[in-house]
Amino acid sequence: MSSNDRAGRGLPLPTVGTCALVAAVLGAAWFFWTDSGARRRSREIDQTSDEAVTRIQALEALIARGRDSVPELMSALSDPDPKARHGALVALARIGPQVEQALPFVQGALQDPDAIVRSSAVTALARINGNAETAVPVIAPLLADPAPQVRDASFAALVQMGAAARDRALRMLRSESPAARTAALRFLLRAHNGWPAPEVVAAARKLTADPDEEVRVTALEFVVRSGWGTPNDLRELRAIRDRLDE
C-alpha cells in the first residue's frame, strides 16, 4: 500500500517533527534510566566500601585488645558469613602465639567449605603454633587441597618450618593417596629451589614407576627439572604429555 493510499484511508504518516519528538523522548528516558542505574551502583559501591572500612576498624580494635578478644574471635569462626570467619582468622594470626587457646578452633577452620577461609586458617595456625613438630602434620595434608590459594598458603607456612616439613613431605611420598604423593613431590622441588638433595631425588625416582599417571608425570618432572633426569626420563615424559594433549 502506497503512502498516498494510506493518507487517503485516514492513516496519515508521522511527520519528521513527530519522529524527532519521539526519538527525543526515548533518548531522555534512556538517559534517566541509565543515569539512575549508575547512581544506584555508585551508592552500592559506597555502601560496600563503608562496610569494609567498618569491618577493618572492628578487627583492628580486637587485635589491639590481644588475647582478651579471643572469645569474640572464636565466636566469629562460626559466623555464616565467610568474610567474618576470614577476618577472625586474620586477627588471630596477627595476635600470634598469645592466643594459643584458639588453636582447636583454628584447626577446625582448615575444613571450612570456603577456600579463602581455609587458606587464612593455615596462616593463622602457623603463626600461633610455634612448634613445627605439631604444626607440620596438620598443615601438610593441605598441600593437596583442591584450591590453589590453600596450597600456596600451606607451602609458604611449611617452608618456614624447615627440616620438620621436609621430613613430613618425604613420608608423604609413601602415602596411599596419589594426591598426597603428588603434592609432596611439588613441595619438595619448590622448597629446594629446584636443587633437592640426592636422597630426595632418590625418593622421587622411585615414583617414576608409580601406578598413578599424575604421580608418575610429577616424579618425572621432578628428576628432570632437578638436573637428575636421563634421556629415557625425557622421552617418557614427552610421550605422556603428547598422549595427554591428544
Sequence and secondary structure as in RCSB ss.txt:
>XXXX:A:sequence
MSSNDRAGRGLPLPTVGTCALVAAVLGAAWFFWTDSGARRRSREIDQTSDEAVTRIQALEALIARGRDSVPELMS
ALSDPDPKARHGALVALARIGPQVEQALPFVQGALQDPDAIVRSSAVTALARINGNAETAVPVIAPLLADPAPQV
RDASFAALVQMGAAARDRALRMLRSESPAARTAALRFLLRAHNGWPAPEVVAAARKLTADPDEEVRVTALEFVVR
SGWGTPNDLRELRAIRDRLDE
>XXXX:A:secstr
  HHHHHHTT     HHHHHHHHHHHHHHHHHHHHHHHHHHHHHHHHHHHHHHHHHHHHHHHHHHGGGGHHHHHH
HTT SSHHHHHHHHHHHHHHGGGGGGGHHHHHHGGG SSHHHHHHHHHHHHHH   HHHHHHHHGGGGG SSHHH
HHHHHHHHHTTTHHHHHHHHHHTT S HHHHHHHHHHHHHHTTT   HHHHHHHHHGGG SSHHHHHHHHHHHHH
TT   HHHHHHHHHHHHHHH 
